[in-house]
Amino acid sequence: MLDSNSVTSLEKIRFILTILTELEEISVNRCEIGKITLRVFSGLVRVNFALLSMCGNKLLEMTPHTFEKMNRLANLVLVDNFIEPLEVDILWGLINLEYFYLSKNKLQAIPPDVFLGLSKI
């Protein structure tokens, strides 16, 4: 858990380590995160990664394919941020996603194909 710290961005190099084979969740709630770099979590491909929680940050938008290699992720929690646009391919590759929490954001519309290919949600 990295909750309630002054982390402002997540960069790929932080999560590439192969020693994180037992990692099941990442929690970076109530930090100062405004940016997630593309494919930041791509090093966690073989991990049984169940939860990513990033509540109460300063996220405005996310680049399509940000979560591309997280095919084992089951829960994505992005509550209480400033996310306005929700890009079509933002959830691309999350084939095991069951829960996607987006309450308390600034969404005005959701593209019709944003949940395409997500059979478990």
DRENPA-3360 file (N, C-alpha, C; in nm, 2 decimals, always signed):
BEGIN
1 = MLDSNSVT = +0.08/-0.12/+0.00/+0.00/+0.00/+0.00/+0.09/+0.12/+0.00 ~ +0.05/+0.22/-0.08/+0.11/+0.35/-0.09/+0.02/+0.46/-0.05 ~ -0.09/+0.43/+0.02/-0.19/+0.53/+0.05/-0.14/+0.65/+0.12 ~ -0.20/+0.77/+0.10/-0.18/+0.89/+0.17/-0.03/+0.94/+0.17 ~ +0.03/+0.93/+0.05/+0.17/+0.98/+0.03/+0.16/+1.09/-0.07 ~ +0.28/+1.15/-0.11/+0.29/+1.26/-0.20/+0.33/+1.21/-0.34 ~ +0.29/+1.09/-0.38/+0.32/+1.03/-0.51/+0.24/+1.11/-0.61 ~ +0.31/+1.17/-0.71/+0.24/+1.25/-0.81/+0.22/+1.18/-0.95;
9 = SLEKIRFI = +0.30/+1.07/-0.97/+0.28/+1.00/-1.10/+0.33/+0.85/-1.08 ~ +0.28/+0.77/-1.16/+0.32/+0.63/-1.16/+0.40/+0.61/-1.29 ~ +0.52/+0.56/-1.29/+0.60/+0.53/-1.41/+0.63/+0.39/-1.42 ~ +0.65/+0.34/-1.54/+0.67/+0.20/-1.57/+0.78/+0.13/-1.49 ~ +0.89/+0.19/-1.47/+1.00/+0.13/-1.40/+0.97/+0.08/-1.26 ~ +0.87/+0.14/-1.20/+0.84/+0.11/-1.06/+0.78/-0.03/-1.05 ~ +0.71/-0.08/-1.15/+0.64/-0.21/-1.14/+0.69/-0.32/-1.23 ~ +0.80/-0.30/-1.29/+0.85/-0.41/-1.38/+0.92/-0.52/-1.31;
17 = LTILTELE = +0.96/-0.50/-1.18/+1.03/-0.60/-1.11/+0.97/-0.74/-1.11 ~ +1.04/-0.84/-1.15/+0.98/-0.98/-1.15/+0.97/-1.04/-1.02 ~ +1.03/-0.98/-0.91/+1.02/-1.04/-0.78/+0.88/-1.02/-0.72 ~ +0.80/-0.94/-0.78/+0.66/-0.92/-0.73/+0.56/-1.03/-0.77 ~ +0.60/-1.15/-0.77/+0.52/-1.26/-0.82/+0.40/-1.29/-0.73 ~ +0.40/-1.25/-0.60/+0.29/-1.27/-0.51/+0.20/-1.15/-0.49 ~ +0.23/-1.05/-0.56/+0.15/-0.92/-0.55/+0.01/-0.95/-0.59 ~ -0.09/-0.91/-0.51/-0.23/-0.93/-0.54/-0.30/-0.80/-0.55;
25 = EISVNRCE = -0.25/-0.69/-0.49/-0.32/-0.56/-0.50/-0.22/-0.45/-0.49 ~ -0.25/-0.34/-0.55/-0.18/-0.21/-0.54/-0.28/-0.11/-0.50 ~ -0.25/-0.04/-0.39/-0.34/+0.07/-0.34/-0.26/+0.20/-0.33 ~ -0.30/+0.29/-0.41/-0.24/+0.43/-0.40/-0.35/+0.53/-0.39 ~ -0.42/+0.52/-0.28/-0.53/+0.61/-0.25/-0.49/+0.74/-0.18 ~ -0.56/+0.84/-0.21/-0.53/+0.97/-0.14/-0.39/+1.02/-0.15 ~ -0.34/+1.01/-0.27/-0.20/+1.06/-0.30/-0.22/+1.18/-0.39 ~ -0.13/+1.22/-0.46/-0.14/+1.34/-0.55/-0.12/+1.30/-0.70;
33 = IGKITLRV = -0.16/+1.17/-0.73/-0.14/+1.12/-0.86/-0.23/+1.19/-0.97 ~ -0.16/+1.25/-1.06/-0.23/+1.32/-1.17/-0.21/+1.25/-1.30 ~ -0.11/+1.16/-1.31/-0.07/+1.10/-1.43/-0.03/+0.95/-1.41 ~ -0.07/+0.87/-1.50/-0.03/+0.73/-1.51/+0.03/+0.72/-1.65 ~ +0.16/+0.68/-1.65/+0.22/+0.66/-1.78/+0.17/+0.54/-1.85 ~ +0.18/+0.54/-1.98/+0.14/+0.43/-2.07/+0.20/+0.30/-2.03 ~ +0.13/+0.19/-2.01/+0.17/+0.06/-1.98/+0.26/+0.05/-1.85 ~ +0.22/+0.13/-1.75/+0.30/+0.14/-1.63/+0.30/+0.00/-1.55;
41 = FSGLVRVN = +0.20/-0.08/-1.57/+0.18/-0.20/-1.50/+0.22/-0.32/-1.59 ~ +0.28/-0.30/-1.70/+0.31/-0.41/-1.79/+0.40/-0.52/-1.74 ~ +0.48/-0.49/-1.63/+0.57/-0.59/-1.57/+0.49/-0.69/-1.49 ~ +0.36/-0.67/-1.47/+0.29/-0.76/-1.38/+0.20/-0.86/-1.46 ~ +0.24/-0.89/-1.57/+0.17/-0.98/-1.66/+0.14/-1.12/-1.60 ~ +0.23/-1.18/-1.53/+0.22/-1.31/-1.48/+0.17/-1.31/-1.33 ~ +0.14/-1.20/-1.28/+0.10/-1.19/-1.14/-0.05/-1.21/-1.13 ~ -0.10/-1.28/-1.02/-0.24/-1.29/-1.00/-0.29/-1.16/-0.93;
49 = FALLSMCG = -0.30/-1.06/-1.01/-0.32/-0.93/-0.96/-0.47/-0.90/-0.96 ~ -0.53/-0.89/-0.84/-0.68/-0.88/-0.83/-0.73/-0.74/-0.82 ~ -0.65/-0.65/-0.76/-0.71/-0.52/-0.73/-0.61/-0.40/-0.75 ~ -0.66/-0.30/-0.82/-0.58/-0.18/-0.83/-0.68/-0.07/-0.79 ~ -0.64/+0.00/-0.68/-0.72/+0.11/-0.62/-0.65/+0.24/-0.62 ~ -0.70/+0.34/-0.69/-0.64/+0.47/-0.70/-0.75/+0.58/-0.67 ~ -0.81/+0.57/-0.55/-0.91/+0.66/-0.51/-0.86/+0.79/-0.45 ~ -0.93/+0.90/-0.47/-0.89/+1.03/-0.41/-0.76/+1.09/-0.46;
57 = NKLLEMTP = -0.74/+1.07/-0.58/-0.62/+1.13/-0.64/-0.66/+1.25/-0.73 ~ -0.57/+1.29/-0.82/-0.60/+1.40/-0.91/-0.60/+1.36/-1.06 ~ -0.64/+1.23/-1.09/-0.64/+1.18/-1.22/-0.74/+1.26/-1.31 ~ -0.70/+1.31/-1.42/-0.79/+1.38/-1.51/-0.83/+1.30/-1.63 ~ -0.74/+1.22/-1.68/-0.77/+1.13/-1.79/-0.66/+1.02/-1.80 ~ -0.69/+0.92/-1.87/-0.60/+0.81/-1.88/-0.59/+0.77/-2.03 ~ -0.47/+0.74/-2.07/-0.44/+0.71/-2.21/-0.49/+0.57/-2.24 ~ -0.55/+0.55/-2.36/-0.59/+0.42/-2.40/-0.48/+0.32/-2.39;
65 = HTFEKMNR = -0.51/+0.20/-2.36/-0.41/+0.09/-2.34/-0.32/+0.11/-2.21 ~ -0.36/+0.19/-2.12/-0.29/+0.21/-2.00/-0.28/+0.08/-1.92 ~ -0.39/+0.00/-1.92/-0.39/-0.12/-1.84/-0.38/-0.24/-1.93 ~ -0.33/-0.23/-2.05/-0.32/-0.33/-2.15/-0.27/-0.46/-2.11 ~ -0.17/-0.47/-2.04/-0.10/-0.60/-2.00/-0.15/-0.66/-1.87 ~ -0.26/-0.60/-1.81/-0.31/-0.64/-1.68/-0.43/-0.74/-1.70 ~ -0.40/-0.84/-1.78/-0.51/-0.93/-1.81/-0.57/-1.01/-1.70 ~ -0.51/-1.01/-1.58/-0.56/-1.09/-1.46/-0.63/-0.99/-1.36;
73 = LANLVLVD = -0.63/-0.87/-1.39/-0.69/-0.77/-1.30/-0.84/-0.79/-1.29 ~ -0.89/-0.80/-1.17/-1.04/-0.83/-1.15/-1.11/-0.70/-1.10 ~ -1.05/-0.62/-1.02/-1.11/-0.50/-0.97/-1.03/-0.37/-0.99 ~ -1.09/-0.27/-1.06/-1.03/-0.15/-1.09/-1.11/-0.04/-1.02 ~ -1.05/+0.03/-0.92/-1.12/+0.13/-0.84/-1.06/+0.27/-0.87 ~ -1.13/+0.36/-0.93/-1.08/+0.49/-0.96/-1.18/+0.60/-0.91 ~ -1.23/+0.57/-0.79/-1.33/+0.66/-0.73/-1.27/+0.79/-0.68 ~ -1.34/+0.90/-0.69/-1.31/+1.03/-0.64/-1.18/+1.09/-0.70;
81 = NFIEPLEV = -1.18/+1.10/-0.83/-1.08/+1.16/-0.91/-1.14/+1.27/-0.99 ~ -1.08/+1.32/-1.10/-1.13/+1.42/-1.19/-1.14/+1.37/-1.33 ~ -1.16/+1.25/-1.35/-1.16/+1.19/-1.48/-1.28/+1.24/-1.56 ~ -1.26/+1.30/-1.67/-1.37/+1.35/-1.76/-1.39/+1.26/-1.88 ~ -1.29/+1.26/-1.97/-1.31/+1.17/-2.08/-1.28/+1.03/-2.05 ~ -1.36/+0.94/-2.10/-1.33/+0.79/-2.08/-1.31/+0.74/-2.22 ~ -1.18/+0.72/-2.25/-1.15/+0.67/-2.39/-1.20/+0.53/-2.42 ~ -1.23/+0.50/-2.54/-1.28/+0.37/-2.58/-1.19/+0.26/-2.54;
89 = DILWGLIN = -1.06/+0.27/-2.56/-0.97/+0.16/-2.54/-0.91/+0.16/-2.40 ~ -0.96/+0.23/-2.30/-0.90/+0.24/-2.17/-0.90/+0.11/-2.10 ~ -1.00/+0.03/-2.12/-1.01/-0.10/-2.05/-0.96/-0.22/-2.14 ~ -0.90/-0.19/-2.25/-0.86/-0.29/-2.35/-0.76/-0.39/-2.29 ~ -0.79/-0.52/-2.30/-0.71/-0.62/-2.25/-0.74/-0.67/-2.11 ~ -0.83/-0.61/-2.04/-0.87/-0.65/-1.91/-0.98/-0.75/-1.91 ~ -0.94/-0.87/-1.96/-1.04/-0.98/-1.99/-1.10/-1.04/-1.87 ~ -1.04/-1.02/-1.75/-1.09/-1.08/-1.63/-1.15/-0.97/-1.53;
97 = LEYFYLSK = -1.17/-0.85/-1.59/-1.22/-0.74/-1.50/-1.37/-0.77/-1.47 ~ -1.40/-0.77/-1.34/-1.53/-0.80/-1.29/-1.60/-0.67/-1.23 ~ -1.52/-0.58/-1.17/-1.57/-0.46/-1.11/-1.49/-0.34/-1.15 ~ -1.56/-0.24/-1.20/-1.49/-0.11/-1.24/-1.57/+0.00/-1.17 ~ -1.51/+0.06/-1.07/-1.57/+0.17/-0.99/-1.52/+0.30/-1.04 ~ -1.61/+0.39/-1.08/-1.58/+0.52/-1.13/-1.66/+0.63/-1.06 ~ -1.72/+0.61/-0.95/-1.81/+0.71/-0.89/-1.72/+0.83/-0.85 ~ -1.79/+0.95/-0.83/-1.72/+1.07/-0.79/-1.61/+1.12/-0.88;
105 = NKLQAIPP = -1.64/+1.11/-1.01/-1.55/+1.17/-1.11/-1.63/+1.28/-1.19 ~ -1.58/+1.32/-1.30/-1.64/+1.43/-1.38/-1.69/+1.38/-1.51 ~ -1.73/+1.25/-1.52/-1.77/+1.19/-1.65/-1.90/+1.26/-1.70 ~ -1.90/+1.29/-1.83/-2.02/+1.34/-1.89/-2.08/+1.25/-1.99 ~ -2.00/+1.16/-2.04/-2.05/+1.06/-2.14/-1.96/+0.94/-2.13 ~ -2.01/+0.82/-2.17/-1.94/+0.70/-2.18/-1.95/+0.65/-2.32 ~ -1.84/+0.63/-2.39/-1.85/+0.58/-2.53/-1.92/+0.44/-2.53 ~ -2.00/+0.41/-2.63/-2.07/+0.28/-2.63/-1.98/+0.16/-2.64;
113 = DVFLGLSK = -1.86/+0.17/-2.69/-1.77/+0.06/-2.70/-1.67/+0.04/-2.59 ~ -1.68/+0.12/-2.48/-1.58/+0.12/-2.38/-1.57/-0.01/-2.30 ~ -1.68/-0.09/-2.30/-1.69/-0.22/-2.23/-1.68/-0.33/-2.33 ~ -1.65/-0.31/-2.45/-1.64/-0.41/-2.55/-1.53/-0.51/-2.52 ~ -1.56/-0.64/-2.52/-1.47/-0.75/-2.49/-1.45/-0.78/-2.34 ~ -1.53/-0.72/-2.26/-1.53/-0.74/-2.11/-1.65/-0.83/-2.07 ~ -1.63/-0.96/-2.08/-1.75/-1.05/-2.06/-1.78/-1.07/-1.92 ~ -1.69/-1.04/-1.82/-1.72/-1.06/-1.68/-1.77/-0.94/-1.61;
121 = I = -1.77/-0.83/-1.66/-1.81/-0.70/-1.59/-1.96/-0.69/-1.58;
% end
